[in-house]
Amino acid sequence: MKSKKATFFLIVSVACVWGIIFYKVFSASAAEDEYVFSPQTKPVKYEPLDGYLNPDTLQLSLNYADPFLKDAVAEALPEEEKVKAEIPVSPVRQFIPPAPQKPVINWGSIKYNGY
């Protein structure tokens, strides 16, 4: 007789726990009026940062010899070796549309209720 009472008590307690879980899930997903809170901040005044740049006054002096080409002498190719090569032209590629973007999901409806 004692085990029947304990079994009945455990069944009732499990049913209550699952009832609380179902209540929390369905009450959170029910249509509710959502409150939109707008921040009470002043608009930020942005100023351009171009006024802070100093003008460039540096001039490069490029009238010196190239240090890497001191001893190099350019050799001319003989006339018979100069061959005009034809540049191969590739065909026009067809338009390939860009890959589709992933859909935007609004996760704002999910709320943490504790536990």
Rosetta constraint file for C-alpha pairs under 8 A:
AtomPair CA 1 CA 5 HARMONIC 6.73 0.50
AtomPair CA 2 CA 6 HARMONIC 6.44 0.50
AtomPair CA 3 CA 7 HARMONIC 5.97 0.50
AtomPair CA 4 CA 8 HARMONIC 6.05 0.50
AtomPair CA 5 CA 9 HARMONIC 6.08 0.50
AtomPair CA 6 CA 10 HARMONIC 6.11 0.50
AtomPair CA 7 CA 11 HARMONIC 6.16 0.50
AtomPair CA 8 CA 12 HARMONIC 6.22 0.50
AtomPair CA 9 CA 13 HARMONIC 6.16 0.50
AtomPair CA 10 CA 14 HARMONIC 6.07 0.50
AtomPair CA 11 CA 15 HARMONIC 6.13 0.50
AtomPair CA 12 CA 16 HARMONIC 6.20 0.50
AtomPair CA 13 CA 17 HARMONIC 6.23 0.50
AtomPair CA 14 CA 18 HARMONIC 6.19 0.50
AtomPair CA 15 CA 19 HARMONIC 5.95 0.50
AtomPair CA 16 CA 20 HARMONIC 6.19 0.50
AtomPair CA 17 CA 21 HARMONIC 6.33 0.50
AtomPair CA 18 CA 22 HARMONIC 6.12 0.50
AtomPair CA 19 CA 23 HARMONIC 6.01 0.50
AtomPair CA 20 CA 24 HARMONIC 6.18 0.50
AtomPair CA 21 CA 25 HARMONIC 6.27 0.50
AtomPair CA 22 CA 26 HARMONIC 6.03 0.50
AtomPair CA 23 CA 27 HARMONIC 5.81 0.50
AtomPair CA 24 CA 28 HARMONIC 6.02 0.50
AtomPair CA 25 CA 29 HARMONIC 6.36 0.50
AtomPair CA 26 CA 30 HARMONIC 6.01 0.50
AtomPair CA 28 CA 111 HARMONIC 7.59 0.50
AtomPair CA 49 CA 53 HARMONIC 7.59 0.50
AtomPair CA 65 CA 70 HARMONIC 7.80 0.50
AtomPair CA 66 CA 70 HARMONIC 6.75 0.50
AtomPair CA 77 CA 81 HARMONIC 6.50 0.50
AtomPair CA 77 CA 82 HARMONIC 6.86 0.50
AtomPair CA 78 CA 82 HARMONIC 6.90 0.50
